[in-house]
């Protein structure tokens, strides 16, 4: 069944309460067990004071396990979002805040029960041919970073007239030439490895819990392993390795170092929602050729893919909320939720002042804050409550209506048809009782602000599901 959503159809989701961000509810009565909070939220380009505040107000109470923060090191000057991915030194001083503010953020998030994952740029330095002065005043050249690196610490592959990568079918070129003119570090040398590990160890000394390694595909897995071996203590690691069909460098090469982003997930999920069938999601994950579930970090979109297309983003409103609900209910991989700012062109940076310093996040005036949308925020609790439970009781109508349980712990049904599904019952396998429908209501202090679903003694409930809508219940939101 191939079709596109009409504006009228999406409006149904809006009316159903899928899209409206709400104030944050108190934590559910049943606290999650240690280690069970696995959901990552990427607070893209948020400043450190805002991240700290959000850990206390939202991330901790809603049960997010990790906050992924943007690169904290000194970077080139400018407004675009990508300036943070052009380091000029490893000072923890950027348009997002000072070292002291970063340290305070880590402490505050830890006090809220949220771990900190740092987006870490280790493949390259800047891409500015003429050099300049960095955010914190460091003078640099394209291949000269006084006190840090000199020309001998970079690759000069001598290809394509400008050293840039052109052929992704050539392993040497991908890992020794430059990614869009960014000075490519010679990570095979002990000096560069030691210098990168020194930066990461500095972050570890500030209490961070792990690293998202940017552009990992452009470094041999063995180089990353060598850098990891120089770290002062263990840390969670997720590597950015974009899958390319037929390419010599594959994500599976990197699983020995830690987790790896599964980029196919978001594109395939968008295709199922936009033009194919949700019924096909019955075996979504490893059966589709993806990475092992234990090594994959998945997302509907991230800061790159939401600009490149082919995925659902905040602009898709109800469909985006439903896709995230599925991701947070489905047991494949570690889910990462995107929280972004709105943009009208691919390069646009975050809301900033006249000096390009990032403004405090307000969740309006340019900040989207998808992680606060009721559906997304409440399904984090579903994810926590259903850890370790297998998929059971799958149902589909062959097209856009699906349902499944996480055995004995939770149940989700999604109706993405253009019409309501009425007059049917759903077998959940859950204990009898009254449950908060967390798609439409917030669970707080033993009560529900929205609809209550009654599961009978045989494990069934009856409900009508509006077009482009859903119902989700779990044992962590069960009324007494």
N, C-alpha and C positions, 0 to 999 in steps of 0.2 A: 504494500500500500504506500504509494509515493505521493507526498503532498507537502505543501508548505503551510505554516501557521498563518492564519489571517489575524489582523489586528483585533477583530471581534472575538476570535477564539482565545487569544491571549488575555483579553479583558476579563474572561471568565475566571482565569487563574488569579487575577488581581482582586476580583470581587470575593474570591474564596479565601483571601487572606494569605496567599502564598508570598506576596511580595513586600508587604509593608514592614519595614524595620520597626522593632518594638523596643521598649525599655527592657533592660536585663533583669531576669527573674533571679531570685535567690537560688543557691545550689539545691539540687534534689535531696530529699531526706536521706536516701541511701547513697552514701559516699562511694566513689569508685575505689577499687583496691589498688595498692601500690603497683605501678607498672602497667595498669590497664588503660591509662590515658595516652592514646597513641596519635590522636589527630594533630596534624601540623597546621598552623595558620600562617600564611605569608602576609605580614603587614608591610606591603611593598612601599618603600621609601618613606615610611613613618619616621618622625624624629624620636629621639630616645625618651624624652619626657612623655610623649603621647603613648609610646609602647608601654612604658611603666604604668601609666594611668589605666590603659586598656587591660593589662594583666590583672589588675586589682578589680576593675569594674565589670569586666566581661569574660576574659579568657579563663581565669580561675573559676568563677562561678559556673560557667557553662561547660567546663570540663575539658577544655583544650589542653593537650599534653605539651606541645612545643609551640613557641613563637619563632618563626624564621624572620630575622631582621636583615635589612639590606647591608651591603658592604660598608664597614665602619672606618676604613682607612682613608687617609688624605687622598684626594682625587683632583683631577683637572677642574678648572673653573668653567661655569656655564650653567644653562638651564635644563637641557635635555635629561631625561631619566638615566641615560647611559653614562653620564659623567662619573657616577659612582663605580662603574666597571672599568675605569681608567686610572689605576693607582699611580701616584707619584712618590709616595713614601708609605711606610707602615705605621705612621703616627695615627693614633685613634683620635682623629680630629677631622670632622667632615661637616657638610652642610646640615647633617642631622643632629649634630651635637658634639660636645667635648668628651674627653676621656672620662672625666668625673661623672658626667651625665650618663655615659654608657655604663659605667660601673654601678651607678645608682639604679639604672634600669634593670640590670641583671639581678641585683639583690631584691628589688621589688617584685620582679616576676617570680623568683624562687620563693619568696614569702607567700605568693599567691598560688603556689603549687604548679607553676608553669616553667618548663625548661627552655633554654635559649639556644637556638640554632643560628649560626652566623653564615650568611652568604659570603664566601671567601674567594677572592680573585687571586689565583696562583699560577695561571697559565701565562700571563702577560702583564705588561705595564701600560703606558699610555699609547695613543695613536696619533699624537700631535707632531707633525713633521718638524715644526719650528720650536718645539718645547714651550716653556713658559714658566709661570709661577703657580704652584698649587694652592688649594683652598687655605692651607695653614701657613703659606708663605715659603714653601720649599721651592727652590729653583731647580728646574730639570730640563733635560733634552730628550729627544725621542729615544736615544739609546744611552743616556747618561743620567744617572740618579745618584748624585754625590753622596758617598758614605753607604750606599746600598748596592748599586750595580753600575758596571761600565759596559762598553760595547762588547767586550769578550764574553759577557754573560747572556748574550742573546743569539738566537738563530738568525742566520742570513742565508736563506736557502738558494738564492740566485735564480729563481724561476719566475716566469710570467711577467718579467720586466719590472715588477715592483715588490717581489717577495710575497705577494698575497696568495692565499689558497684559491685555486680555481677548480681543481679536479678532486672531488671527494672519493673517487675510485682509486686514488693513490695514497696509500698509508703514509709514506714518507712526507708527502706534501702536506697532508692534513695535520701532521704532528711536528713539522719542522718549518713550515712557512707561516705567514702571518694571517690571522683572522682579522679581516678588514683593517689592515694597517697597524694593528696593535702589536707593539714590540714583544716578540715571542721569546719567553725565557728558556734558557738551556737547562731544562729540569733534569737532564742526565748528569749534570755536574754536581759534585758534592757541595760546592760553595752555594749554588742556587738552592739546592735542597735544604741545606742548613739554614739559609737566610729565610726561606719560606716557613720552615718549622719554627724558627725563632719568633716570627710574627704570630703563628698559630699558638705557640706556647704562651705568648704574651696575652692572647685572648683567653686561653685556659686559666691563666693566673687571675684573670678578672672574673672567673667563674662560669664561663660559657660551657655548654653541655655537648656541643657538636658543631659540625661544619657542613654546609652545602657547598661543594666544590664546583665553582663555575667553570664551564668549558673543559670539563674533564676529558672529553673525546680528543682534545687537541694535545693531550699528554699521554704517553704510554702508561698503561696500568702499573707497570713495574716502577715508574718514576713516582707515582702516587703512593705506592706501597713503601718506597724508600723514605718519602717525606713522613708518612704515617709512623714509620718506625722510629723517627726522631722526636715524636711528641712526648711530652712529659708525663702524660697520663692518658688513659683510655677516653675516647670521645666517640659519640655517634657520628657517622659519616654517610652522606648521601651525595652521589656524583651525577653531574649533568652529562649524560651521554645520549645524544639524540639518535634514534634508530634511523638508518637509511637502508632501504631494500637493496641488496646486492653489494653494499659497501664492504670493504675489507675490515673496517673497525666496527665491532658489534658490542652492544651493551653488556653481553654476557662475560666479556673479558674482564670486567671491572668488579664483578660481584665478590671476588676474593678480598677486596678492600673494604667493602661495606655495601650499603644499599645503593640503588641506581634508579634514576627517574625513568618511568615507562611512558614515553611520549605518545605511543600509539593509542593509549587508553582514552585520552580526551578527544582525539579525533574520531575514533570509532564510536564512542558514546554519543558525540554530536551527530554522527551520521545516523545512528539508530533513532534518535529523537527527531531529527529533521526530515529524513527521507526514507528510512527503512522501517524496521519493526522492533519494538521493545521485546517481543517474544524471542528474538534471537539472543537476548542477553542471558538466557538460561544457563549457559556454561561460560560466561564472560570471564576472561582471565587467561590462565596458562593454556587452556585448550585453544585459544586464539593465537598461540605462538608467542605469548608474552613471557617476560622474565618470571622466575619462580616467585610466588606470592610473598615468600619470606624475605625477598630481596628488593621488591618493587615499591617505589613511592609513586602514587598515582594522583592525578588532578584533572578536573574538568578544564581548567585553563591556568596558565601562569603568566608572568609579566611579558614573556616573549610570545607565547602562542596567542594571547588575546590581541596582539598587534599583527600577527602574521595571518590570521584567519583560519578557517576550517574547524573551529571549536566554538562551543557555546560560551558566552561571556555575560557580564552584567546587563548588557543591552538586550539580551533575550528574555529578561525578567522571569516570567513564570516557568518557561522551559528550563532556564538555568537553575532555578530553585529545585525543580523536579529532578534534574540530572544530579545535582549535589545530594539530594535526598537518597537517590539510588546509590551513589558512591559511598555515602556514609553508612548505608545499611548493608551493602554487599561486602563479603569478607575478603575480597582479593586486595592484597597490597596494603600499604600504609597510606591513608588518605591525607592529602594536603589541600586545604581550603585557601582560595585566593581572596585577598582583600585589597582593593585597588583604588586609584583615583580615576576620575573620568578624563577622557582625552579626545581631542578632535583630530590630532595627527600623531603619527607613530613616534615622533621624537619628543613630544610634549612632556615636560617634567612635572613634578608634584606641585601643588599649591605652595607658592614661595613668596618671599618679600622681594623688594627691589634689588637686594644683593644676592638673590637666589638661595637664601637660607630657607629651609623647609619650615612651613608654618605648622603650628599645632593642628592635629587632626580633630575635626569637629563632626565628621560623618554627615556633613552637608557642605556647601560651598566648594564643590569639586571632589570631595572624598566620597567614595561609594559605600565602603564598609559592608561588603557582602556577608562577611562572617557574622554580622549582627542580624541579618534577615532571620525572621522567626524560624522558617523551615530549616535553614542551614544550622543556626545556633542550637536549636532543639535536637536536631539529628546527631549532633556530637554526643549528647547524652545517650541516644540510642546506640551509637557505636560503642561507647564505654560499657553500657549495660549488656551488650551481646557478645563481648569478647569470648572467643573460643567456641562459640556455638556454630554448628554447621548449618548450611541452607537446607531447609526442608519444606514440604508442602507447596512446591512451586505450582502456580497456576498461570496460564495465559489463554487469551482468546484467539491466538494465532496472529494478532496484530499489535495493538497499542495498549492493551490492558494486561497488566501482570500483577502477580502477588506472590509473596513467599514469606516464610518464617525463618528466624534464626532460632533453631530448635529450643523450644521451651523458654526463650528469653525475649523475643520481639517479633513483630509482624509489620510488614509494609505492603500496601497495595497502591499502585499507580494506575490511573486512567488517563492516558494521553490521547484518547479518541476525541473527536470533535463533538461528542454527544455524551450525556450522562449515562452511567451504568446504574440501573435501578433494580430493586426486587431480588437481590441475590445475597447469599450468605458466604462467609469466608471461614475456612478451617485454619485455626491458628496454632493449635497444639499448646497454647498457653494455659496456665492455671485459671480457673474460673475467677471472675472478679470484674471490677470496674477500673478502666484504664483511661488516662488522659490521652486524647488524640493530639500528639505533639506537633503535628503539621499545622493545626489551627489554634492551639492553646498552649499556654506556658504552665509548666508544673512547678509549684512553689509551696513549700511547707505543707505538703500533703494534700494540696488542693489544685484544681485545674481551672484555668481561666477560659477554656474553650469547651468543645464537645467532649462528652464522656462516652467511651465505647464499652458495652457490657459483653463480656465473654461468658458463655454459658458453661454448664458443668461438663459438656462434651467438647469444649474448646472452640465453639463457633461464635461468630457475631454477624449480625445483619446490618448493612449500611448501604446508602445510596452514595455513589461517588460522582461528583460533578465532572464535566469535561475538563481535561487538563488540571487535574487535582489528585489528591492522594489522602490516605489515612495511614498513620503510623502509631503503634503502641509498643510499649516495652515494660519489663518488670520493674525498672527503676522509676516509673511514673504510674504506679498502681495505687489507686485510692484504697484506703483502709476500709 
